[in-house]
Amino acid sequence: MSISLSQNVRLIQTQQLALTPQLQQAIKLLQLNQVELLEMVNQEMVTNPVLEEASDKALEEREHSEQQLSDRDQQNLREGLDSENRPEIREALKDADWQPYFEQRGISGSGRSGFDDADRPAWDYSLTKPTTLVDHLLWQLQLTPQFNEKQIWIGENIIYSLDDDGYLETEFSELCERLDCPVDAVEEVLVRIQQFDPVGVAARSLEECLECQLVHLGLNSELNCKIVANHISQLKTKNYRKIARHLQVDEEKVLAAVREILDLDPKPGARFQPDSTQVVVPEVFVHKSEGRYVVTLNSDRLPKLSVNSYYQEVAGQRGEANSLARNYLTEKIRAAQWLIKSIEQRQKTIYKVMVSIVKFQSEFFSKGPHYLKPLVLRDVADDIEMHESTVSRVTQGKYVQTSHGVFELKFFFNSSIHQGAGDIASASVKRKIIEYIEKESPTEPLSDDAIVKLLLKDHDIKIARRTVAKYRNQLGILASGQRKRLL
């Protein structure tokens, strides 16, 4: 039996969707929020010379008026200086009492610096750079007289190896090996740095961090040290009775020791972290007008883009001499036009999605978050005749401002939970769980089973205990045993 091998050339025609660069850009624009979109537009305006703001003419007129005002001020200043040169003005200035003026206006660079509103320096002129944890520790390291040059060098390497909470991020053995120094030498510097402000910084574990603070505060009793060294897990779960039983100590003494330990700082470097407040810019506003809810896009921050008319004229000229320039400009003009159309399409899509959400969640906008209805992406997608993936991209990371607050668009999409009178949104159930926990007794917090019974009794909502536990974890709420307060 023989097998023959041969090669053939076949032409097969298939159809498939190809994502062009322009289509990829349009999809990307849907996912960007307004802050990211503004950054992207600014970057495009730098790289694309034909793209400009449509309000450039108004900007030029404003600059012209400001220049005229500046020229007028300079002329008035020159006239004032000329008048001061006259003999009678010089005599009057010489005899004037300037002390009350300086006492009122001030002569320093403070808020009473004597500047008029137009001449006052910019508000950020006097801002100072916030002190970081590394800067604070390096400053103390340089002021430590007991350290020689080599110890300062070891200390700098230790400080640069700390994480944001102030803990030693690198393994101690690896640090010694990297520095090529004896363990005792590095240990000596490390222990000294742990006594810097904030105390407990450069610790290798939570136990070591708390022990350093106990020693510094004079609270390093035998009981406190044993609890910190061997019972951190029981401290987290607030199982104080188990600690007392294991150490064979009266529970009241354990509670007194725990009170002192809870005053310590488990993250000494956290207060030097910069503020991580996230700026939320609403994409859409929903307000009530004449008995109905109106959707308005927030387009104030976005520049109105246009294609430069001069470059369009150059691109339309014929001739071999400037063919390369025309081809380049033609390509940039097409890219600019596509970007403008993509931004317009993005705004229209966001508007359509928000109008559809208002239609489905009308009771939320009129009555509040407790009346949120179950809603999925397919409902909105079918309503506006778009694909689910498009709706998902539009609602990702974008916010709407309503009379009840600012909400992410994803907030309005919830799974349904059965209620006696009908289905209810899972977000409404989460809010009810939060309300129960906010009203609970600190010494007797509600268990998940107790919350299940309350939901069934008060709102006729029947859900499983594991569902309550899942929602509680999503909300970042601890279990009842960890919420219990005995102190």
Residue, then its C-alpha position, 0 to 999 in steps of 0.5 A: m500500500s503506497i501513500s502519495l503526497s501532493q501539494n495543491v493551490r486552492l482559492i477559498q473565499t470567506q467572509q469575516l469582520a475585520l476591525t480597521p484602526q478607525l473602528q478600533q479607535a471608535i470602540k476605544l472611545l466608547q470605553l473611555n470616561q470623560v477625563e480619559l477622553l479629554e486626555m486622549v483628545n489633547q494628545e491627538m491635538v499635539t500629534n495631528p496638526v490639522l486638528e484644532e478647537a473650533s473656538d480658536k477665533a474667539l480665543e484670539e479675540r480675547e487675547h487681543s482684548e487682553q493685550q489692549l488692556s495690558d497696553r492701557d495699564q502700562q500707559n497709565l503706569r507711565e503717566g503715574l510715574d511721570s506725575e511722581n517726578r513733579p516737585e509737589i508730588r515728591e514733597a507729598l510722598k516724602d512727608a507721608d506716614w507709611q507705617p500704617y500702610f505697611e501694618q495693614r498691607g504687610i511686606s512679606g509674601s503672605g496673604r497680606s503681601g500688598f498685591d492687588d487681585a490682578d497682581r497677586p501670584a498664582w494660588d499654587y505659587s506658595l504650595t509645598k511638596p508633601t513630605t513622603l515617608v522616604d523623605h521623613l526617614l532620610w531626614q532623621l537618618q542624616l540627623t542621627p549622630q551615632f551613624n557613620e557613613k557606612q551605616i548611613w548607606i545601609g540605612e538608606n538602602i533599608i528606607y528605599s526598601l519599604d512599602d507604602d505602609g512602612y514595612l520592609e518589603t525585601e526579605f531581610s536575608e536578601l537585603c543583607e546579601r545584596l548589601d554584602c554586609p554582615v547580618d549583625a551590622v544590618e540588624e543594628v541599623l534596622v533596629r535603630i530605624q524602627q525607633f524613628d518617627p513613626v515608631g514601628v516603621a521598617a518592621r518585618s512583620l505586624e508582630e514586630c511593628l506592634e512590639c516596637q510601639l509597645v516598647h516605645l510607649g512603655l506598655n511592653s508587659e509580659l501579657n501584652c507581648k505574649i498576645v502580640a507575639n502569639h495571638i494576632s489571629q485571635l485579635k483579628t477575630k476578637n476571640y478574647r475568651k480563647i486568648a484568656r483560656h490559652l494564657q490561663v489569665d482572667e478575661e478582664k486582664v486580657l480585655a485591658a491588654v487588648r485596649e492598649i494594643l488596639d491603640l497602636d498603629p498597624k500601618p505606621g507609614a500609611r499617613f504619609q501616603p498621598d490622598s488617593t481621592q478619585v475625581v468623578v466627572p458625570e457624563v450625564f445629568v438627569h433632572k426633572s422638567e415640567g413633570r418629566y425627566v430630561v437627560t443632558l450630556n455634560s459636554d462643557r469640558l470637551p473641546k469642540l474640534s474642527v479641521n483647520s481650513y488652511y490645511q484643507e485648502v493646501a491638501g486640495q491643491r494639485g501639483e507634483a511639487n507638494s504631493l508628499a505634503r498633500n498626501y500627509l495632510t490628506e491622511k491627517i484630515r481623514a484621521a481628524q474627521w474620523l475622530i470628530k465623528s467618533i466622539e459625536q457617535r460616542q455622545k449620541t450612544i451615551y445619550k440613547v443608553m441613559v434615556s433607556i435607563v431612565k425609562f426602565q428605572s423611572e421609579f428610582f428617579s422619582k422615589g429613590p434607590h429603594y425602588l430600583k428595578p431588576l435590569v440587564l444589559r440585554d433589556v437596554a440593548d434591545d430597546i435602543e437596537m444595539h449590541e450588548s457589548t456596546v451597552s457594556r462599554v458605554t456604561q463602564g466607568k461613567y457616571v450620572q448625576t441625579s437628584h439622589g446623588v452621583f451613580e455609576l451607570k453600571f449601578f442601574f443593572n441588577s439581577s432580580i430577587h424574588q419578592g412576594a409582590g414581585d421581583i426586586a433588584s439586588a442593589s435594593v437588597k444590599r441597601k436593606i442589609i446595610e441599614y440593618i447592620e447600621k442599626e445593629s447593637p455593637t455588642e450583639p451584631l446580626s448574623d447572616d441567618a438573622i438578616v435572612k429572617l428580617l428580610l423575610k419578615d419586614h419585606d417578604i424577601k426570601i433569599a439564602r444565607r449564603t446570598v446574604a454572605k455574598y452581598r456582605n462580602q461585596l459591600g466590604i462588611l465583616a462577619s458578625g463575629q468580627r463586627k462584635r465590640l466588647l470594649 
